[in-house]
Amino acid sequence: MDPTNRVVDDAAFRQLIARARAMSPEEKVAAGPRLFERACRELKDQIRSYFPQATEEQLNGVMKDVMTFTRRLVDPVWAMEVKYGLPSPDTIVEESPKV
């Protein structure tokens, strides 16, 4: 990477962080769906660049697969439930103490 681009990228990133920190909690919540839609468009564009002949249905299928794979990577509860068959902390019901 060109060091000049790194400086520009770092400055842009700092500006992005400053704007996010200045947002109210309500603005942050409102930004969520917008950011998700943007991320989906960017993912679809990236997939389309690799597979320009793909149909919209195929693109959506690959996007779903990528999101599922990503969830598996970052969600330890999912991994423990699915891979190891352990119950999620939400489903564990403690027995009442025996008197």
N, C-alpha and C positions, 0 to 999 in steps of 0.2 A: 504494500500500500504506500502510496505517495505521502510523505510526512505532511505536506501542505493540506491534503485532503483530510488527514487525521485531525489537524487543528480545527478545520472548518466543521468536521463532524462532531468533535468534542464541544465546540461552541454551540452548535445547533442543539446538541443533546442537553447541554446545560440550560439553554433557553426553554426547551420542552419541559424539563424538570421544574424550572421556575414557574412556568405557566400552570403546570399541574398542581404545584404546591399552593398557588394563589387561588385555586378553585374552591368554592364552598363544597360541603359534602353533597348537597343537592345537585350541583353542577357535575360532580364526579359521577353520581349515579346516573344522571341523564346522559353522560358521555359514553357510558358502557355499551348500550346497543349500537351507537354510531361507530364506536371503535371495533366492535365485533363484526359489523357489516363491512367495514373497511378491510379488516383482516381477511374476511371471507373472499372479498373481491380480489385482493392481492394474491391469496392462495390460488384461487381459480385462474387468475392470469398467469401465475407461475406454472401451474400444471398445463395450461393451454400452450405455453411456450415450448414445453417438452413434447406435447402431443397435440399438434395443431389440428389433426384430423378427428379428434375426440368430439363426440356429441355432447350436448348439454347434460343429458342423463348420465353419461359416462363421467363427465367432470364432477357432477354432484356426488356420484358414487365414490370416486377417488377422494373427494373432499371429506366425505363421511368416514372413509377408512383412515385418512390422516388424522382426523379429530379423535377417532376411537383409539388409534395407536398412541397419540399424544396423551390422552387421558390415562391410558394404562401406564405410561411412563411417569406421570406426575401424581397419580392418585394412589397412595399406598393402601388405602382401605380397599379400593377395587382389587388391587393385586392380592391382598391377603384373603379376600373373599373368594375370588375366582380361581386364582392359581393354587392357593393352599387350603381352600375350603373352610377358612376360619370365619366365624360370624363377625359382622360389623359391630362396633361398639354400640350403635343405635339399637341393635336387635338383641343385645344381651339383657336379659331380665334377671335381676338378682333375686335369689330366693329370700323370703323373709326368715329371719333367724328363728330357730326352733327353741321353744321355751320349755 
